[in-house]
Structure formats: structure tokens, C-alpha cells
Amino acid sequence: MSTDATGFLVLKRADGFGDVIPLRDALRYTAGRAADCDVVLKDDLCSRRHGELFRSGAGWAVRDLNSMNGCFVNDSRVTGTHPLAGGDVVRFGRTEFLFLDSLDHLPPVADADATVSDDGEGYQITRRADRTKYLPPAPPSPPAGRLSTLDTVGVLYRLAVDTAAARTEEELAGMTLEALLGGTPAEVGAVLAVSDGGEVSSIAHRLRSNGPPTYHQVSNFVTREVLSTRQAVMAENVADEKHLRNRESLTELRATSLICAPVASGDRILGLVHLYATGASGQLTPDDLEFTLAAAKQLAVVWERLRGRVGLTAENESLKQQLRIDTELIGESEPITRVVEQVGLAAGTRATVLIRGESGVGKELVARAIHLNSPRRDRAFICLNCAAITESLLESELFGHEKGAFTGATERMIGKFEAADSGTIFLDEIGEMSGGAQAKLLRVLEGQPFERVGGNLPIRVDVRVVAATNRPLEDAVREGRFRKDLYFRLQVVQIDVPTLRERPDDVPLLANHFLKKIVRETGRKRTGFTPAAVRKLSGHTWPGNVRELRNVVERAVVLGAGPQIDDSDIWLSPLHLEAAPAIRPTYEAMPLEEVEKRHIAATLEHTGWNKSRAAEILGIERSTLDRKIKGYALKK
């Protein structure tokens, strides 16, 4: 195991011990079912991020991460930060680990050579193993003797396992140098990073205790040689300037031999590995050159993967920031200010939230705001429209299904609730949910496990539920279409989102917000709205609410011609929510041709004689409209 480990987690099994996880001081270790956890637990009683271990004072400690079933030390539930002592048993779900300060304290495993398997088929266990000779401990501390070929392969294998867990370039380079100094007679080692512009900088170096007191960066000559040839080199007698034209740095190191190897990934050189020997522990040999080159190639693979992971993390954070910008609740009116205040109060809690409002008011936007302002902001936010999925498939979408559960279930599928574990699930149009799905949802909200469709394995999740509806659930409860107990369980916190006609002062703010966003997406050049356009937007009743406003602005940006959007560029729906009582029109006898003429004339007046817009509304070609205008002798 790595020499810098100050603690170990050893997996406890029925037949002894399993995997050994070394714990290093500078790191925190997350344990859970999620694939990106440091300690991945294949245990259905564990949460996605169940607990974490970290250095606390002079020892190690464990902390529960708000898991469903808790963390335990020696069968006592962990609350807050719990210090660990050698020999403690740490349990996450059903999975148990033995915590040790040193592997020398690992208890012996009882001999079970004669144990018969439980299946009754007569097999006998003849040998057990919790370690492998193909995964040897770390090489001895320098000064070290020269390694055999088998030992060298073992060190490289051990190095590959250790470096896979590296979090930073410095940590990765340090692991590589420790392995190289442990397997060669070099007294000094360094890893240098090479930028895209060819600039070289040190990211890590190691000095053997009996070596030079300081480290100096290698001479430019050796660096240029390796960068130009992309080959590893070994040099002897480098203190003699006649042999390698070296200068000050090598002289100060008193090096008598050196190795320099490129760390290359594809066509790029990521860095260089340098080893120096003064002769006190021996001269570097061709075998050392081979060993260094192999370590450098391993280093390149992990280094490139680490850089990609860092880049993805940065991109992910950038996208999250953009998402936060796009999910801001826009407005300064009293109704929307009240909603923002309610979101702030509800976000920090675990309470279920029911969002109510007309279609298009931005209920999903409010749900996202709750999630992004909650402690779960870095976890998943899963949306599901209950009205968009048939009743037969809704339960499968929510809770998943097993292979063969029904016709077409060709493989196991994880449901939305499992996907949202440790995060938030948004159930839109909750009133359309079927009775069977309502019963299962109620069990989940009460903290009970659920099963996938066609399965019998109980599954527990830690999910915050935010639901939304644009219909009065009270009517559905009275009619027996919605469970009364689920209604009260959902309505812990209710947020009513106002319609756009209730906050007309926010219309110009929202219109400008959408204009900037759509201009950025489409590349069109639109600088704003004319006063006439603002008056037209503010005077509309907006039956489609914020969604309708966004569509109107997008249509104006796409079809408008001038630098500013004018009132003639804005087409508003003739639908009005509060229309006058229907009056049956009186019949007027007229030929169909006259009806067409009057309708075309009214459409042209509505569009301000914008023929392209009128043709679009009438559903005919512009040339056809021109012929009809001429044929009917219509004039502006």
C-alpha cells in the first residue's frame, strides 16, 4: 500500500476480509452508491452519497451525509463528526469496514479450508485470499536496491492502481516520483509540465534524504533534446561539460548520471520526467531508463484523463452558472416578489412543495429556483410531465421496471425517482397521475421503499418532491380521482404563481429579458422595442402568460426587419380569457366570394397591410395574395 497512507478501510466479508482502501491525509473519501464516489458501495440500503471519511486533528473521522439509513461505528449511529480508533467497525447500510491505523494490526482469518458451501452441491472451499501477490505493497523507502524484473512489473502495477485515485496533477506527479526513487538509485526526481507554447515548469520534485540539499531545474539543453526527439535519454558523466555541454544546474546537483523521459499523449508532450544520480547509491542504467519510460507512459495516460476530468468539471460549472442565469425569476412587481420570498423560505428545507398556477406562468421555473437555492443544488433535478405519459407507462417512468415486466420491457430501466436520488424531482400536472402511481408516490413521500414494476427488491431513495398543477385538485379529490391523503401530503408548502395579467408592470422587463436571450441564440440584430411596441405588449391580456410572451418576442425577432421591434412586428393571439358573453351573429346572405374578400381586407388591416404577414395568417402564398388584392380591387 502507499507509504503516505495514515489509515486503512478493510472490507469485512463473511469469509474474512476483502478490498483494502488506503486513506491519505490530504483527501476526503465519499462512500455511497454513486459511481463517482471514492468508495462505491453496491448496497441497496445505501444512499447515493451515504457518508464521508476525512482527517480530523490527529486521527480520522466519519460523518453521515444525510443518508436514509445512517452511518454506524461499532453499531452506534453517527451524529455529527465521529472520531475513529484502530479496530472500529464502520457500517454504511449493510456494508461493514474495519478501520485500522496500520495493516500490521489486521486480525488473522480463521482457517475455513473444510467449510462446505451453502448450496448443498458438495463443493468445499479449499483456500481463501484477501491479498494478491500481483498487487504488492509499495517499494521500500530509499535508498533502495535495484529491483528485479518481476518487482518492477509489480511496482508499475501498484503505481497504476494508486495514480487512478489522484485528484490533482501535483499528487499524480508525486506518486510517480516516489515509485521511481524507490525503484532506481536516483537521489533526485522531478516532473515538469510543458505548456502548449513549449514553456517548462516544475509541478513536483522529490529528494532522497542522502541526496543534494536542494533541487534545481534541469538544463535547457536536455529539455530541448527530449522535446525535439520525443525520446527518453540517459546521460553519464554530465558534470564533464565536454560530454553533454551542461551548465550550472547539473553542476550544483553534483549529478553523475541522469535520465529524462517525455510524458507524451498522442502528438502532445504533457511533461518531462527527470531523474539524477550522484553515484552515492549507484549509477543509472539502461534498465532504469526502461523503467522510467514505462512509468512516464503510465503517467501520460492518467494525466490526460485527469486534465479531461478537470475540463469537464469546469464546463459543468459553467453550464450550471448559465442555467442559474436562465432560471432567474424576472420581475419587480409585488406578486412576483412574494413568490421569490416564498422560494427562499422553502428552498432550504426538505418540505414537499405544491406549485399552483395557470399554464405558462412558469411553474417549472419556480421549481428549478427551489432546487438551485437548496442544499441539493449540485445533485440531479429530474422533470416529469404526468400528463404527457400514458397511464400504463407512468408508473414505469416513475419507479422503473425489471426486464420482462411487460411487453416491450427488454431490459431493466431505472425510474425517475432512482435517477433523482439525493436530488429533486419535479412532477408537473400531478393531477393527471393514475391511482396506482398515486399510492406508490404516497409511500415514497412517507419514507417507505418502493419496488420497480415487475420486481420485488425494496428501493429507498432520498428525493425532494416538488409538484405542480394548473387545475383545482380539490375538485379531483371530491370526485374521487385524486387521493385525499396524497393531496394533504403534497400541500405542505403551497406557492401560487401569479398570471402575467396580474403583474402587467413586469411585461416590459420580461420582454427585454427574452429579447436578449433570443438575440444571443439566433444571432439576429435587434436592439429593443419601440414605445408603440411596449404599449401593445402591456395592453394585452396574455391568456398564455409568460410562455405566450416569449413566443411573441421570438416571432418578432425572427420575422421583424428593422433594428427595433415595432408594434407592427408583434402578432398577438385573438384569444381572450374574459371575453364578452357570446352573441349569436345575425345571418347575412352573401356569396362565398364576398366572404373571402371581406376576410382578406380585415386581415390586411390587422397587419397594417404587411402582405407577407397577412399571407402567413391566411395560409396562402404572397403571390396568391397579390392576385386576390388585384382581383378584388382592395386598396390600403
VENPELIN-V830709 format. One record per run of one state. SS is the DSSP state (A for helix, B for strand, O for the rest). FROM is the first residue (numbers start at 1). TO is the last residue. If there is no record, write none. Layout:
SS;FROM;TO
SS;FROM;TO
This chain:
O;1;4
B;5;13
O;14;15
B;16;24
O;25;28
B;29;32
O;33;38
B;39;40
O;41;50
B;51;56
O;57;58
B;59;64
O;65;70
B;71;73
O;74;75
B;76;77
O;78;80
B;81;83
O;84;88
B;89;92
O;93;94
B;95;100
O;101;102
A;103;105
O;106;115
B;116;116
O;117;123
B;124;124
O;125;148
A;149;163
O;164;168
A;169;183
O;184;187
B;188;194
O;195;199
B;200;207
O;208;219
A;220;229
O;230;232
B;233;236
O;237;240
A;241;244
O;245;247
A;248;253
O;254;256
B;257;265
O;266;267
B;268;277
O;278;285
A;286;326
O;327;333
A;334;347
O;348;352
B;353;356
O;357;362
A;363;372
O;373;380
B;381;385
A;386;388
O;389;390
A;391;399
O;400;400
B;401;401
O;402;412
B;413;413
O;414;415
A;416;419
O;420;423
B;424;428
O;429;429
A;430;432
O;433;434
A;435;445
O;446;449
B;450;450
O;451;452
B;453;453
O;454;458
B;459;459
O;460;463
B;464;469
O;470;472
A;473;478
O;479;483
A;484;490
O;491;492
B;493;496
O;497;499
A;500;502
O;503;503
A;504;522
O;523;527
B;528;529
O;530;530
A;531;538
O;539;544
A;545;559
O;560;563
B;564;565
O;566;566
A;567;569
O;570;591
A;592;606
O;607;610
A;611;618
O;619;621
A;622;632
O;633;636
